[in-house]
Amino acid sequence: MKYFAYGSNLNENQLQHRCPNSQYLGKAHLDGYRLTFDLYSSNWGGGVADVVEDKNSKVWGLLYELTDEDLKSLDGYEGHPNFYKRRAVNVIDMKGKNVEAITYEVVNKKSFIPPADEYLDLIKKAAEKYNFPEDYKQFLDSINFAF
């Protein structure tokens, strides 16, 4: 099973802890969606990431191969199906290939909830490390100010 990570699971240590048998496949983007923060997490003390449909946007992230055990573990961490639910998506890998994957989306979306700096920094560090496009990094830099 292919998995598209876009939020705190961009942190490789966190994902490795949650999914010890996962295999990193590379960066990818999800076209027609926008990154937002519309679920409050008491663990993080702020909003946590979600993807919402937006034909003029794309979300950058990382693609992994997961075992069945990894997927069950990730379901637990993501609160599937009560907080986040799995969603089948098509992402574009770095070779321009369309790849079927699953990702997670918030079940009961709220209005924008500012993420905690520590949470947003995880995403920003991954964007830097994996060389996401400059316009996406600028978007991430503007998040707590733009809403």
C-alpha positions in Angstrom: 0.0 0.0 0.0 1.3 3.4 -0.9 0.9 6.2 1.6 1.2 10.0 1.0 2.4 11.9 4.1 1.9 15.7 4.2 1.7 16.7 7.9 3.7 15.7 11.0 4.4 12.3 9.3 6.8 14.2 7.1 9.1 13.8 10.1 11.1 10.7 9.3 11.7 9.7 12.9 8.0 9.9 13.7 7.0 7.9 10.7 9.7 5.3 11.3 8.4 4.9 14.9 4.8 4.6 13.7 5.6 2.4 10.7 8.9 0.6 11.3 8.6 -1.4 8.0 7.8 1.5 5.8 9.9 2.2 2.7 10.5 5.8 1.5 9.7 6.1 -2.2 10.3 9.8 -2.7 8.6 13.1 -2.7 5.3 13.6 -4.5 2.5 16.2 -4.8 -1.3 16.0 -4.6 -2.9 18.2 -7.2 -6.3 19.8 -6.6 -5.9 20.0 -2.9 -4.8 22.6 -0.4 -3.1 22.2 3.0 -5.0 23.5 5.9 -5.3 23.1 9.7 -8.9 22.4 10.7 -8.7 20.0 13.6 -7.5 20.9 17.1 -5.0 18.5 18.8 -4.5 18.8 22.5 -1.2 16.8 22.0 0.2 19.6 19.8 -1.7 22.5 21.3 -3.0 23.8 18.0 -4.4 22.9 14.6 -3.2 19.8 12.8 -2.9 19.3 9.0 -5.6 18.3 6.6 -6.1 18.3 2.9 -9.2 19.9 1.3 -10.2 20.0 -2.3 -9.0 23.1 -4.1 -8.6 22.8 -7.9 -6.0 25.7 -7.9 -3.6 24.2 -5.3 -1.3 21.3 -4.6 0.0 19.7 -1.5 3.6 18.5 -1.4 4.6 15.5 0.7 6.4 12.1 0.8 5.4 8.8 -0.6 5.9 5.6 1.3 5.3 1.9 0.8 3.5 0.5 3.9 3.0 -3.1 5.1 -0.4 -4.1 6.4 1.0 -3.9 10.0 2.3 -0.4 9.3 -1.1 0.7 8.0 -2.9 -0.7 11.1 -0.4 1.2 13.3 -0.8 4.4 11.4 -4.6 4.1 11.6 -4.3 4.1 15.4 -2.0 7.1 15.5 -4.3 9.0 13.1 -7.5 8.2 15.0 -9.0 6.4 12.0 -12.0 6.5 11.4 -13.1 8.9 14.1 -10.7 11.9 13.7 -9.0 11.2 10.4 -10.3 8.8 7.7 -8.4 7.2 4.9 -8.8 8.6 1.5 -7.7 7.1 -1.8 -5.8 9.7 -3.9 -3.7 10.0 -7.0 -0.4 11.7 -6.4 2.3 12.6 -8.9 5.8 11.3 -8.1 9.1 13.0 -9.2 9.1 11.0 -12.5 5.7 12.6 -13.3 4.0 9.3 -12.8 0.5 9.1 -11.4 0.6 6.9 -8.3 -2.4 5.5 -6.4 -2.0 6.0 -2.7 -3.9 6.6 0.5 -3.7 9.6 2.7 -5.7 10.8 5.7 -8.2 13.6 5.9 -10.1 15.1 8.8 -13.5 13.8 9.4 -15.2 16.8 11.2 -13.5 19.8 9.6 -13.6 23.1 11.6 -12.6 26.5 10.4 -8.8 27.3 10.4 -7.1 26.6 13.7 -3.5 28.0 13.9 -1.0 25.2 14.3 1.5 25.3 17.1 4.9 26.5 16.0 6.5 23.2 16.8 4.0 21.3 14.6 4.4 23.8 11.7 8.2 23.6 12.1 8.1 19.9 11.4 6.5 20.5 8.1 8.8 23.4 7.2 11.9 21.4 8.1 10.7 18.6 5.8 10.0 21.1 3.0 13.6 22.3 3.3 15.1 18.9 3.6 13.3 17.4 0.7 13.6 20.6 -1.4 9.9 21.2 -1.9 9.3 24.1 -4.4 10.0 27.6 -3.2 6.4 28.8 -3.6 5.2 25.9 -1.3 7.8 26.8 1.3 6.7 30.5 1.1 3.1 29.3 1.6 4.2 27.4 4.7 6.0 30.5 6.0 2.8 32.5 5.6 0.4 30.1 7.3 0.0 31.6 10.8 -0.1 35.1 9.3 -2.4 34.5 6.3 -5.4 33.3 8.2 
